[in-house]
Amino acid sequence: MATVDLTVRGAGVIGLSVAWACLRRGARVRVIDPAGIAAGASGGLVGALAPHTPDRWNEKKAFQLESLLMARGFWSEVAEVSGLPTGYAPTGRLQPLADDRAVALAREREADARANWGEAANWRVVAANDLDPGAHEAPWLPPSPTGMLVHDTLSALLHPRQATRALAGAVRALGGEVITGVDAASEAAPNPPEVWATGAEGIEALNRELAEQGRRSAGAGVKGQAMLLDLDRAGRPQLFVDGMHLIPHLDGTLAIGSTTERYYEEATGTDAQLDELLSRAVAAMPELDGVSVLDRWAGVRPRARSRAPMMGAHPLRKGITLANGGFKIGFGMAPLMGEVIADLVLEGRDRIPPGFRVEDNL
Ligand SMILES: Cc1cc2nc3c(=O)[nH]c(=O)nc-3n(C[C@H](O)[C@H](O)[C@H](O)COP(=O)(O)OP(=O)(O)OC[C@H]3O[C@@H](n4cnc5c(N)ncnc54)[C@H](O)[C@@H]3O)c2cc1C
């Protein structure tokens, strides 16, 4: 084994972001994942980097804002260093407003966005007519019963598979090792200091160790299914309609996500729930009717008990730091989670926000 300062277990977006942050500070890092790069939740199709609403401000929203604002620089540097596309595009988001109450609430949030997002981005209620792209562009407006929509400029998107491949390439370009397959399996024994960014499997493994001590579980996996359609709306805003994300990727495909399944038998299989998602998407956006399906995919999101990211010392193992709990917004949180973990493991500086600590889930 080459001499390293840090071993990261898990080559999903969180583990790779931790490795990237540490390498940029000059540390020698290796990432180990027997299943391969983005073999877990990070190998998906959707890639919405979208904020929670700007009202009722809290630590989680502040952390998310900081991370989303980091995303543009983060992913452009990853693309530059790796020479690979990430699919990142700061193209904003549109959400139709169903009734007058929704319009009034969305208008109140304009002021919340000014107060909490500052100059960085805006959240505005707009009339559909004002968004008409004109005859030269393909239409991309979800029907809105009120004729009004929210347009926010903080939302961006990326292509999860491309982005994680590029991030692994960038890690390697900075001298980091990414060890997968049988080579990874032979490195099973922990060699602290280590960061475990092992996703839903990692939460289950932690639960088993906690259960041996009669302690409650720290979280659970939540399955999600998504699909990719052959529809080119590259450069247009993502849509959030009827609880679904419609993501126009730069490569000319369109992702639709996702189901939320707390109980499931098969982690990676897709089924009728995904067909139902497509039917709902067609109902919300009739131009999707008859478009070819290119891919169907399922993964298990790592959800900590608190539903927030879970970072800090492993409760039972010395020298192990956990970076987990990305749940539904792991890609959005990854740039800042990487930096916060690098601060902790390389500099002993703990700036994990309240509510994001491992202890909050025990
Ligand atoms: C359908 C779906 C849609 C989603 N949509 C979005 C979205 O639009 N925007 C967004 O931000 N997020 C989204 N997410 C969530 C996002 O994908 C996750 O939050 C994120 O991928 C979690 O990253 P991770 O690195 O923590 O976990 P993972 O990507 O699961 O990575 C964990 C890795 O650890 C490895 N591993 C496990 N055990 C070990 C071990 N003992 N040793 C070494 N390696 C190990 C696994 O092989 C895996 O590669 C979605 C998720 C799903 C399922």
The ligand as an ORCA input file, in Angstrom:
! r2SCAN-3c Opt
* xyz 0 1
  C     -33.926      8.085     -7.623
  C     -33.000      9.068     -6.954
  C     -33.029     10.394     -7.370
  C     -32.192     11.329     -6.744
  N     -32.211     12.614     -7.183
  C     -31.372     13.525     -6.644
  C     -31.328     14.850     -7.125
  O     -32.061     15.194     -8.059
  N     -30.472     15.727     -6.546
  C     -29.668     15.359     -5.504
  O     -28.914     16.203     -4.999
  N     -29.677     14.100     -5.023
  C     -30.523     13.194     -5.568
  N     -30.568     11.925     -5.077
  C     -29.808     11.623     -3.866
  C     -28.351     11.398     -4.157
  O     -28.233     10.483     -5.223
  C     -27.675     10.871     -2.885
  O     -27.911     11.759     -1.801
  C     -26.181     10.746     -3.073
  O     -25.887     10.030     -4.233
  C     -25.542     10.067     -1.864
  O     -24.182      9.942     -2.125
  P     -23.254      9.043     -1.211
  O     -21.891      9.195     -1.760
  O     -23.488      9.372      0.223
  O     -23.828      7.576     -1.374
  P     -23.666      6.526     -2.577
  O     -23.666      7.177     -3.888
  O     -24.668      5.456     -2.327
  O     -22.209      5.976     -2.377
  C     -21.843      5.103     -1.360
  C     -20.760      4.205     -1.909
  O     -20.205      3.473     -0.824
  C     -19.853      2.189     -1.312
  N     -19.696      1.319     -0.159
  C     -20.644      0.759      0.631
  N     -20.061      0.042      1.617
  C     -18.716      0.171      1.446
  C     -17.590     -0.318      2.163
  N     -17.729     -1.076      3.265
  N     -16.357      0.022      1.726
  C     -16.195      0.816      0.650
  N     -17.234      1.292     -0.077
  C     -18.473      0.977      0.338
  C     -20.969      1.823     -2.263
  O     -20.528      0.870     -3.203
  C     -21.270      3.169     -2.914
  O     -20.581      3.336     -4.138
  C     -31.352     10.945     -5.678
  C     -31.310      9.609     -5.288
  C     -32.127      8.681     -5.929
  C     -32.059      7.242     -5.498
*
